[in-house]
Amino acid sequence: MNPLRRTGVLAGILFLVTHVTSVGAVALYGPMLTDAGWMDSDASGLAQRLGAVLDVILAIAVVGTAVALLPVLRRPEPRSASAYLALRTLEASVILLGAVAVLGALAVRGQHAAGSDAAGVALLALYRAAFLVGPGLVIGANTLVLAAALRRTRLVPVWIPVLGLVGAPLVVLSNLAVLFGLQSQVSPTAALAAVPIFAWEISLAVYLIVRGPRAATRADAPDAVGVAAG
């Protein structure tokens, strides 16, 4: 397996890991995010601790996708490669902040000390805010950077970055609507807005694993005509 092919497989696997861990973490957090009385419950909190672990793995995989793609993008798109790495690192940092907030809420839950319930509620609010900013807003920026770079270099079929270029603004607008109280963070419209960006990352991951990235070819170069059809 040549180095370019190995890079594609690694990047694709890491993209899939980000999806599995992000969905798994939210599922494990469960009632912590939906039950107003969770702070006073007697549940062990094991599921939430496992969710925090998945968020840590998610943060590592998020940075890993950018590091894995760095050798592929650095030559044809050096600025995009650096910007993507920086934005993915920022996203991972916000995800870790959310995981720390969850662990903090678990630490104060059930202590019945003065202010402990208020502290727990505040920490859960911090988690929701981190989820809104990191996987909600920052992901839109890094998706635009990567999708535009892939569109210009033809490293993957053109329809894949088009999904990203469509999905990124939608997910940003959806999360801005949440930020300004126009819709709930968990709602049918928010879920619908996330579909294109979900399809973008899954399609990119599968293509990188199965086929690997192509040799970079500038979209505006004369010899790029017809390459996008692949």
Summary of the structure (lengths in Angstrom):
residues: 230
radius of gyration: 19.5
end to end distance: 21.2
largest distance: 70.4
contacts: 757
relative contact order: 0.13
helix: 78%
strand: 0%
